[in-house]
Amino acid sequence: MIETPAREVPVRPRARRHAVILAAGLVALLVTAVLSIGIGSGDVGFGEAWHLLFAGGSGYDATLVHSMRVPRTILGIAAGAALAVSGALMQTLTRNPLADPGVFGVNAGASAMVVMSISLFGLSGFTGYVWFGFLGAAFASIVTFALGARSGAGSSPMRLALAGTAVSAALTAFTNAFLYFDSASFAQYRTWIVGSLTVPNADIVWQSVPFVVLGLVLALGLGGALNALALGEDAGTALGSRLARTRLLGGIAVVILCGATTAAAGPIAFVGLTVPHLLRSFTGPDHRVLLPYCAVFAPLLVLLADILGRVVLPHGEIQVAIMTAVLGGPVFVLIARRKRLAEL
């Protein structure tokens, strides 16, 4: 029996379908943001929180809503988008399905430099140590690629993963050494290293958002070039793509996104690793679709994890990085068992 070949989905209906899914994702993200502002571990209920949001006021409850819940929600959206987009970028730039800011030591580099800035220079505000976060993220990326490269043959996914693990371990030891000799830095660092959307000063959030927006704009503009890069060196060059330029701009976007997010919220695991793989089941390998999906649906995941962390315990909260690890770990294992991660 001769099978009739399946017809390809026309471009316009496919684009229309993606537009509808993205619009639905934006609506779901808006609803989740509303819940994030209205739900918390404090005594301010959902209705009262939204009344205080628009009515204003100067009491404790109003401060809780305006200075904690709203910035926390904004940071969750920014961090989710930044981590997932940077993870997708790293997986394509390195052709390594296990690439993400944590695996390649980028988060460890940013963390080490932030701790050094706190310990040596006494910096405490975002605008002070965000530049050290950028520097640490860039340093870790360069060292990882240098160690993972093979002379005359580029770099292999396995070598890059091993190099990232080694760099991360070394930078973590460097960080611990600073903390051991400086107890004052440890007091500030221990709340930050867990990975939390709760910040001591709302200005940290508003100062980090422009960096995340810049990184996202740069990354989203590389969608077509990343498609050419994913085809391989020869095919990408034949299509007229400037691969070196794509790698450079992609690397800059990763450093901006990871540096800003890590400086503001601390290291948050599994978002950059799991979300791109999960979304490729719906988008395919087209980065012009994958990156917008990451920017919309990853914040949804982060906010849901944060909301769950606020209500799962009768007293107190579980930080968002712990919740994303609890939720993202099993999901990634399931994805790894059901599909070939090497297919980027």
Legacy VTK file of the C-alpha trace (Angstrom):
# vtk DataFile Version 3.0
C-alpha trace
ASCII
DATASET POLYDATA
POINTS 344 float
0.000 0.000 0.000
1.427 3.351 -1.055
1.205 6.017 1.600
0.345 9.522 0.561
2.971 11.962 1.818
1.724 14.313 4.482
1.100 17.835 3.307
3.035 20.604 4.985
1.085 23.105 7.029
0.815 26.350 5.031
2.889 29.196 6.377
0.034 31.638 7.010
-2.197 29.236 9.005
0.839 28.155 10.995
1.759 31.777 11.730
-1.852 32.498 12.659
-1.869 29.531 15.028
1.319 30.717 16.740
-0.127 34.217 17.047
-3.254 32.824 18.709
-1.183 30.704 21.127
1.018 33.663 22.021
-2.042 35.850 22.574
-3.520 33.166 24.851
-0.201 32.978 26.684
-0.194 36.734 27.227
-3.735 36.584 28.626
-2.732 33.737 30.949
0.343 35.713 32.020
-1.814 38.759 32.773
-4.205 36.659 34.860
-1.267 35.099 36.724
0.215 38.545 37.373
-3.127 39.634 38.834
-3.088 36.596 41.119
0.532 37.257 42.066
-0.314 40.759 43.271
-3.411 39.612 45.119
-2.065 36.456 46.787
0.599 36.436 49.488
1.601 35.075 52.836
0.616 38.298 54.623
-2.772 39.333 55.976
-3.697 41.376 52.890
-6.279 39.458 50.891
-6.903 39.479 47.143
-9.631 42.127 47.087
-7.932 44.363 49.601
-4.629 44.156 47.725
-6.183 45.426 44.508
-8.095 48.110 46.365
-4.854 49.339 47.935
-3.084 49.151 44.583
-5.390 51.759 43.050
-6.485 53.632 46.177
-2.956 54.198 47.426
-2.302 54.898 51.081
0.661 55.077 53.422
0.081 52.242 55.899
1.861 48.929 56.173
-0.650 47.117 53.980
-0.301 49.666 51.175
3.489 49.465 51.410
3.273 45.672 51.253
1.358 45.837 47.978
3.233 48.693 46.276
6.760 47.971 47.467
6.750 44.178 47.655
4.065 42.382 45.680
4.099 44.563 42.564
7.926 44.631 42.216
7.994 40.897 42.973
5.582 40.237 40.126
7.489 42.451 37.692
10.775 40.753 38.619
9.199 37.319 38.117
8.127 38.259 34.596
11.525 39.753 33.742
13.508 36.876 35.260
11.446 34.172 33.576
11.752 35.761 30.144
15.466 36.458 30.565
16.399 32.968 31.777
14.404 31.050 29.169
15.534 33.195 26.237
19.174 33.054 27.355
18.884 29.273 27.765
17.507 28.882 24.233
20.295 31.115 22.910
23.004 29.115 24.665
21.626 25.790 23.462
21.729 26.990 19.869
25.021 28.901 19.993
26.808 25.891 21.493
24.676 23.167 19.856
24.466 21.655 23.323
21.013 20.545 24.536
22.171 20.763 28.172
23.306 24.370 27.941
21.830 26.864 30.343
23.213 29.643 32.560
23.680 27.241 35.466
25.335 24.376 33.603
27.839 26.625 31.819
28.854 28.472 34.966
27.361 31.822 33.916
25.301 32.124 37.093
28.299 31.073 39.181
30.436 33.745 37.520
27.876 36.451 38.139
27.434 35.281 41.736
31.183 35.270 42.401
31.688 38.800 41.129
28.650 40.100 43.010
29.961 38.618 46.256
33.404 40.075 45.577
31.866 43.513 45.021
29.957 43.229 48.307
32.984 42.020 50.259
35.718 44.245 48.820
33.841 47.398 47.914
30.841 47.296 50.250
28.330 47.625 47.407
24.702 46.899 48.233
22.546 48.460 45.497
21.710 46.938 42.158
23.312 49.746 40.169
26.521 49.116 42.068
26.973 45.394 41.632
25.051 44.745 38.426
28.191 45.655 36.492
30.104 43.061 38.466
27.337 40.590 37.604
27.844 41.349 33.907
31.610 41.023 34.269
31.334 37.695 36.084
28.864 36.289 33.550
31.119 37.336 30.658
34.232 35.947 32.363
32.615 32.566 33.052
31.352 32.328 29.460
34.754 33.104 27.963
36.592 30.661 30.224
34.056 27.895 29.565
34.294 28.269 25.797
38.091 28.500 25.963
38.356 25.293 27.998
35.741 23.501 25.924
37.272 24.365 22.573
39.326 21.832 20.718
42.217 23.167 18.732
41.157 23.542 15.111
37.858 21.725 15.648
35.620 24.084 17.548
33.964 22.694 20.641
31.899 19.621 21.401
28.777 19.570 23.585
30.397 17.138 26.028
33.577 19.179 26.391
31.574 22.358 26.916
29.407 20.716 29.580
32.475 19.392 31.416
34.203 22.755 31.129
31.097 24.525 32.457
30.937 22.147 35.407
34.606 22.760 36.215
34.269 26.547 35.909
31.141 26.529 38.061
32.881 24.454 40.765
35.931 26.732 40.782
33.867 29.915 40.963
31.682 28.463 43.708
34.812 27.687 45.736
36.016 31.254 45.109
32.689 32.583 46.353
32.747 30.395 49.456
36.254 31.614 50.293
35.066 35.220 50.335
32.082 34.308 52.474
34.201 32.351 54.922
36.424 35.324 55.687
33.703 37.981 55.576
30.680 37.215 57.749
29.031 40.539 56.874
28.957 39.580 53.203
27.546 36.189 54.130
24.589 37.769 55.897
23.630 39.629 52.716
24.569 36.787 50.390
22.647 33.959 52.043
19.258 35.518 51.260
20.313 36.310 47.706
21.908 32.971 46.752
18.680 31.023 47.338
17.109 32.731 44.331
14.189 34.880 45.349
11.843 37.433 43.820
11.603 39.251 47.157
14.051 42.143 47.042
14.994 44.484 49.920
14.460 47.548 47.742
11.927 47.927 44.933
14.375 50.123 43.036
16.390 46.978 42.275
13.522 45.735 40.124
12.955 48.967 38.232
16.688 49.291 37.574
17.043 45.723 36.278
14.086 45.803 33.864
15.777 48.069 31.238
18.715 45.654 31.012
16.373 42.691 30.550
14.400 44.550 27.877
17.628 45.405 26.047
18.774 41.792 26.139
15.388 40.508 24.957
15.251 42.950 22.044
18.749 41.924 20.979
17.929 38.210 21.277
14.586 38.391 19.456
16.256 40.226 16.595
18.558 37.237 16.032
15.805 34.712 15.285
16.504 34.314 11.574
20.273 34.303 12.038
19.996 31.615 14.720
18.016 29.454 12.300
20.903 29.680 9.837
23.422 28.915 12.576
21.455 25.832 13.652
21.881 24.388 10.145
25.637 24.172 10.631
28.695 26.127 9.586
28.618 25.314 5.875
24.876 25.698 5.367
24.756 28.904 7.392
27.596 30.445 5.422
26.005 29.365 2.129
22.805 31.155 3.145
24.766 34.364 3.583
24.561 34.476 7.374
27.447 36.083 9.257
27.905 33.390 11.875
30.646 35.157 13.847
28.434 38.224 14.188
25.498 36.057 15.297
27.602 34.346 17.957
28.961 37.657 19.229
25.552 39.333 19.484
24.020 36.197 20.961
26.778 36.023 23.564
26.249 39.680 24.462
22.519 39.053 24.876
23.201 36.073 27.159
25.580 38.094 29.330
23.104 40.993 29.644
20.145 38.740 30.446
21.968 36.461 32.897
23.961 39.230 34.531
20.952 41.451 35.190
18.702 38.614 36.360
21.285 37.026 38.638
22.232 40.378 40.180
18.574 41.161 40.940
17.084 37.803 41.925
19.998 35.455 42.480
20.487 32.182 40.581
17.202 30.529 39.573
17.674 27.024 38.204
15.965 24.889 35.564
14.039 27.681 33.823
16.688 28.222 31.155
17.220 24.486 30.741
13.695 23.084 30.779
11.446 25.716 29.200
13.119 25.874 25.741
13.004 22.078 25.406
9.375 21.977 26.463
8.364 24.716 24.018
10.205 23.177 21.057
7.502 20.500 21.073
5.082 23.235 19.930
7.299 25.602 17.966
9.766 23.307 16.265
13.319 24.576 15.655
12.289 28.011 14.310
13.849 30.566 16.670
11.637 33.335 15.308
8.811 31.498 17.077
10.686 29.782 19.916
12.170 32.934 21.451
8.827 34.810 21.724
7.274 31.668 23.202
10.071 31.584 25.816
9.545 35.265 26.613
5.819 34.696 27.267
5.476 31.241 28.793
8.579 31.140 31.033
7.370 34.125 33.122
4.076 32.289 33.479
5.926 29.301 34.939
8.021 31.459 37.287
5.014 33.374 38.622
3.017 30.175 39.151
5.972 28.643 41.010
6.277 31.776 43.140
2.561 31.829 43.957
2.684 28.146 44.886
5.670 28.827 47.132
3.689 31.484 48.999
0.698 29.286 49.810
2.107 25.756 50.137
3.138 26.338 53.766
0.710 27.595 56.411
3.378 29.929 57.790
6.258 31.298 55.733
7.223 30.916 52.079
9.335 28.694 49.845
11.638 30.712 47.570
10.970 30.616 43.856
14.305 28.974 42.936
13.438 26.006 45.136
10.003 25.728 43.552
11.343 25.922 39.982
13.834 23.167 40.818
11.080 21.002 42.342
8.799 21.546 39.352
11.399 21.740 36.598
13.540 18.754 37.548
10.912 16.040 36.975
9.662 17.806 33.828
13.141 17.820 32.338
13.642 14.135 33.185
10.341 13.361 31.435
11.356 15.377 28.375
14.754 13.660 28.274
13.114 10.229 28.341
10.551 10.983 25.647
12.573 12.868 23.039
16.072 13.201 21.687
17.559 16.288 23.262
20.265 16.444 20.637
17.727 17.624 18.055
17.944 21.378 18.350
LINES 1 345
344 0 1 2 3 4 5 6 7 8 9 10 11 12 13 14 15 16 17 18 19 20 21 22 23 24 25 26 27 28 29 30 31 32 33 34 35 36 37 38 39 40 41 42 43 44 45 46 47 48 49 50 51 52 53 54 55 56 57 58 59 60 61 62 63 64 65 66 67 68 69 70 71 72 73 74 75 76 77 78 79 80 81 82 83 84 85 86 87 88 89 90 91 92 93 94 95 96 97 98 99 100 101 102 103 104 105 106 107 108 109 110 111 112 113 114 115 116 117 118 119 120 121 122 123 124 125 126 127 128 129 130 131 132 133 134 135 136 137 138 139 140 141 142 143 144 145 146 147 148 149 150 151 152 153 154 155 156 157 158 159 160 161 162 163 164 165 166 167 168 169 170 171 172 173 174 175 176 177 178 179 180 181 182 183 184 185 186 187 188 189 190 191 192 193 194 195 196 197 198 199 200 201 202 203 204 205 206 207 208 209 210 211 212 213 214 215 216 217 218 219 220 221 222 223 224 225 226 227 228 229 230 231 232 233 234 235 236 237 238 239 240 241 242 243 244 245 246 247 248 249 250 251 252 253 254 255 256 257 258 259 260 261 262 263 264 265 266 267 268 269 270 271 272 273 274 275 276 277 278 279 280 281 282 283 284 285 286 287 288 289 290 291 292 293 294 295 296 297 298 299 300 301 302 303 304 305 306 307 308 309 310 311 312 313 314 315 316 317 318 319 320 321 322 323 324 325 326 327 328 329 330 331 332 333 334 335 336 337 338 339 340 341 342 343
